[in-house]
Amino acid sequence: VQFVESGGGLVQPGGSLPLSCIASGFTFTKYTICWYRQAPGQERELVALITQAPSTTYYTDSVKGRFTISRDDAKNTLYLRMNSLKPEDSSMYYCNRLPGWTFPSWGQGTQVTVSS
């Protein structure tokens, strides 16, 4: 199992970033997939999830209305469109299955830094 996250970077407050996560080694279409984030010294936090088709989505309260999760099952790829970014969104972002069902092999993550 492998996850490869990308798309992070440095952005000013109010800016946008598109994250991607390419998954391999398991049947992507069968599972709910999640975006997580973890800042230094903090616990990993579930940010958003999307179920298998027909997909429904869930967002943690702090990102509702600003982030959009989507998936392309043909490409085994998960996306997170982040708009109206705030400094508190700065973190390392990862993808994996649902809490309690995560694969042990996490990806390297993609760093998002929101700063002026």
Buried (B, 14 or more C-beta within 10 A) or exposed (E): EEBBBBBBEEBEEEBEBEBBBBBEEEEBEEBBBBBBBBBEEEEBBBBBBBBBEEBEBBBBEEBEEBBBBEBEBEEBBBBBBBBEBBEEBBBBBBBBBEEEEBBEEBBEBBEBBBEE
